[in-house]
Amino acid sequence: MDSDGRCPLPRGRHHLTREQVSASQRERLLQSMTEAVGEKGYTRTSVADVLKRAHVSRETFYEHFADKQECFLSAYQAAADRIVGVVHEALQAADAPLMQRFERALSAYLRELAVDAAAARTFLLEIYAADPAAAVLRIGVQRRFVETVTALLVEDERFRTLPDPQFACRMLIGGVASLVTGKVAMGEHATLPGLCAPILAHVRSLLER
C-alpha cells in the first residue's frame, strides 16, 4: 500500500487481465482527481497533479481521458453515483414508516459527505468551476435526488395534497443542497450530520400543517 493509502498494482509479472489493470488505473485516476481538486480547486489542478497522486504515466492518463475536464467530470459522476446509491440503499426498508426511511436516507447522505472532504468539495462546489456542461451534469444529479425523494414523500396523503408536491420537493432538495454547500464552503463538512434534525423538523411541519 502506498503512503497515501492506495493499493498499487503488483510489480513485475502478475496474473491480472488487461481489463483489470485498466480498471485499476482508471479508479486511481478518478480518486486522485477528486483529491487534487478537493485540495487545490479545479482551476489550479493540473494533469501532473493527478499523475503524481495516481502513480501512473501521462500516456496512461490519455488512454483513459481526452483531457483534465473529462477526467474531472468522470470523477464527479462516480462520486454522484456512489452518493445516490447510498441514499437508495437507505430507503430499501419498505416496511419502515415513511419518516424513518427519509431520516435514514438523509443521515446516510450527510454522513457520506462528512467523511470525505475532497469528495464533498468536488460534488458540491468545484463542479461549478468547470464549463457549463459540468453545471448541467450537476443539475441532472440533483434531479435524481428530487425524483427519489418525491417518490417517497408522495406515499403520504398529506404530501400529495400540497398544491404542487413535486415543486415542494424541488424546493426541499434545493434547500438541503444550499445548506450543505454552505457548510462545505466554510470547511465545516464534519458538522453536516447536525443538519439532519432541523431538516426533519421542517419536513414534518410540511406534513402536519
C-alpha positions as CSV (number, residue, x, y, z in Angstrom):
1,M,0.0,0.0,0.0
2,D,1.3,3.5,-0.8
3,S,1.9,6.1,1.8
4,D,-1.3,7.8,0.6
5,G,-3.3,4.7,1.3
6,R,-3.7,3.4,-2.3
7,C,-3.0,-0.1,-3.3
8,P,-0.8,0.0,-6.4
9,L,-0.6,-2.8,-9.0
10,P,1.9,-5.5,-8.2
11,R,5.4,-5.0,-9.6
12,G,6.7,-7.4,-12.3
13,R,4.7,-10.2,-13.7
14,H,1.2,-10.7,-12.3
15,H,-2.0,-12.6,-13.3
16,L,-4.2,-9.5,-13.7
17,T,-6.0,-9.2,-17.0
18,R,-5.7,-6.2,-19.2
19,E,-9.2,-5.2,-18.2
20,Q,-8.4,-5.4,-14.5
21,V,-5.2,-3.3,-15.0
22,S,-7.1,-0.7,-16.9
23,A,-9.9,-0.6,-14.3
24,S,-7.4,-0.2,-11.5
25,Q,-5.7,2.6,-13.3
26,R,-9.0,4.4,-14.1
27,E,-10.1,4.1,-10.4
28,R,-6.8,5.6,-9.2
29,L,-7.0,8.5,-11.6
30,L,-10.6,9.3,-10.6
31,Q,-9.7,9.2,-6.9
32,S,-6.6,11.2,-7.5
33,M,-8.6,13.8,-9.4
34,T,-11.1,14.1,-6.6
35,E,-8.5,14.5,-4.0
36,A,-6.4,17.0,-6.0
37,V,-9.5,19.1,-6.9
38,G,-10.7,19.0,-3.3
39,E,-7.3,20.3,-2.1
40,K,-6.4,22.8,-4.8
41,G,-9.6,23.6,-6.6
42,Y,-10.5,22.6,-10.2
43,T,-8.8,25.6,-12.0
44,R,-5.5,25.1,-10.1
45,T,-5.4,21.3,-10.5
46,S,-3.2,20.1,-13.4
47,V,-3.0,16.7,-15.0
48,A,0.5,16.5,-13.5
49,D,-1.1,16.8,-10.0
50,V,-3.3,13.8,-10.8
51,L,-0.5,11.7,-12.2
52,K,1.7,12.3,-9.1
53,R,-1.1,11.0,-6.8
54,A,-2.2,8.1,-9.0
55,H,1.3,6.9,-9.8
56,V,0.6,6.4,-13.5
57,S,2.2,7.8,-16.6
58,R,0.9,10.7,-18.7
59,E,0.5,8.2,-21.6
60,T,-1.8,6.1,-19.4
61,F,-3.9,9.1,-18.4
62,Y,-4.6,9.9,-22.1
63,E,-5.5,6.3,-22.8
64,H,-8.4,6.9,-20.4
65,F,-9.4,10.5,-20.8
66,A,-9.1,13.1,-23.5
67,D,-8.2,15.9,-21.1
68,K,-8.4,17.1,-17.5
69,Q,-12.1,18.1,-17.8
70,E,-13.2,14.7,-19.0
71,C,-11.4,13.1,-16.1
72,F,-12.9,15.6,-13.7
73,L,-16.5,15.0,-15.0
74,S,-15.9,11.3,-14.7
75,A,-14.8,11.6,-11.1
76,Y,-17.8,13.8,-10.4
77,Q,-20.1,11.2,-11.9
78,A,-18.5,8.4,-9.9
79,A,-19.0,10.4,-6.7
80,A,-22.6,11.2,-7.6
81,D,-23.4,7.6,-8.4
82,R,-21.9,6.5,-5.1
83,I,-23.8,9.0,-3.1
84,V,-27.1,8.4,-4.9
85,G,-26.5,4.7,-4.3
86,V,-26.1,5.3,-0.6
87,V,-29.4,7.1,-0.4
88,H,-31.2,4.4,-2.4
89,E,-29.8,1.7,-0.1
90,A,-31.0,3.6,3.0
91,L,-34.6,3.7,1.5
92,Q,-34.8,-0.1,1.0
93,A,-36.6,-0.9,4.3
94,A,-40.1,-0.7,2.7
95,D,-41.8,-1.8,5.9
96,A,-40.4,1.1,8.0
97,P,-42.5,4.3,8.5
98,L,-42.0,6.9,5.8
99,M,-40.3,9.5,8.0
100,Q,-38.0,6.8,9.4
101,R,-36.9,5.9,5.8
102,F,-36.5,9.6,5.0
103,E,-34.3,10.1,8.1
104,R,-32.2,7.1,7.2
105,A,-31.6,8.4,3.7
106,L,-30.9,12.0,4.8
107,S,-28.5,10.7,7.5
108,A,-26.7,8.5,5.1
109,Y,-26.3,11.4,2.6
110,L,-24.9,13.8,5.2
111,R,-22.6,11.1,6.7
112,E,-21.2,10.2,3.3
113,L,-20.3,13.9,2.6
114,A,-19.0,14.5,6.1
115,V,-16.3,11.7,6.0
116,D,-14.8,12.8,2.7
117,A,-14.0,16.5,2.4
118,A,-12.4,16.2,-1.0
119,A,-15.4,14.4,-2.5
120,A,-17.8,16.9,-0.8
121,R,-16.0,19.9,-2.3
122,T,-15.9,18.2,-5.8
123,F,-19.5,17.2,-5.6
124,L,-20.9,20.5,-4.3
125,L,-18.5,23.3,-5.2
126,E,-15.9,22.6,-7.8
127,I,-18.4,21.1,-10.2
128,Y,-19.3,24.7,-11.0
129,A,-15.7,25.7,-11.8
130,A,-15.7,23.7,-15.0
131,D,-17.6,24.6,-18.2
132,P,-21.4,24.8,-18.5
133,A,-21.6,21.1,-19.3
134,A,-20.5,20.4,-15.7
135,A,-23.3,22.5,-14.3
136,V,-25.8,20.6,-16.5
137,L,-24.4,17.4,-15.1
138,R,-24.9,18.7,-11.5
139,I,-28.5,19.7,-12.3
140,G,-29.1,16.2,-13.6
141,V,-27.8,14.6,-10.4
142,Q,-30.0,16.9,-8.3
143,R,-33.0,15.9,-10.4
144,R,-32.3,12.2,-9.5
145,F,-32.5,13.2,-5.8
146,V,-35.8,15.1,-6.4
147,E,-37.3,12.1,-8.2
148,T,-36.2,9.7,-5.4
149,V,-37.4,11.8,-2.5
150,T,-40.7,12.7,-4.3
151,A,-41.4,9.0,-4.8
152,L,-41.0,8.5,-1.1
153,L,-43.0,11.5,0.2
154,V,-46.0,11.1,-2.1
155,E,-46.7,7.9,-0.2
156,D,-48.1,10.3,2.5
157,E,-51.5,11.6,1.6
158,R,-50.8,14.9,3.3
159,F,-47.8,15.5,1.0
160,R,-50.0,14.6,-2.1
161,T,-52.5,17.3,-1.1
162,L,-49.9,20.1,-1.4
163,P,-50.6,22.4,-4.3
164,D,-47.6,21.0,-6.2
165,P,-45.9,18.1,-4.5
166,Q,-43.1,17.9,-7.0
167,F,-42.3,21.6,-6.8
168,A,-42.4,21.3,-3.0
169,C,-39.8,18.5,-3.2
170,R,-37.6,20.6,-5.6
171,M,-37.6,23.4,-3.0
172,L,-36.8,20.9,-0.3
173,I,-33.9,19.4,-2.2
174,G,-32.7,22.8,-3.3
175,G,-32.7,24.0,0.3
176,V,-30.8,21.0,1.5
177,A,-28.2,21.4,-1.2
178,S,-27.8,25.1,-0.2
179,L,-27.4,24.3,3.5
180,V,-24.9,21.5,2.8
181,T,-22.9,23.5,0.2
182,G,-22.6,26.4,2.7
183,K,-21.1,24.1,5.3
184,V,-18.6,22.6,2.9
185,A,-17.6,26.0,1.5
186,M,-16.8,27.1,5.1
187,G,-14.7,24.0,5.7
188,E,-17.4,22.6,8.1
189,H,-18.1,19.4,6.3
190,A,-17.6,17.4,9.5
191,T,-20.7,19.1,11.0
192,L,-23.0,18.1,8.2
193,P,-24.8,15.4,10.2
194,G,-26.0,18.1,12.6
195,L,-28.3,19.4,9.8
196,C,-30.4,16.2,10.0
197,A,-32.6,17.2,12.9
198,P,-33.7,20.7,11.7
199,I,-34.3,19.4,8.2
200,L,-36.5,16.6,9.5
201,A,-38.4,19.1,11.7
202,H,-39.1,21.2,8.6
203,V,-40.4,18.2,6.6
204,R,-42.6,17.2,9.4
205,S,-44.0,20.8,9.5
206,L,-45.0,20.4,5.9
207,L,-46.9,17.2,6.6
208,E,-48.5,18.5,9.8
209,R,-49.6,21.9,8.6
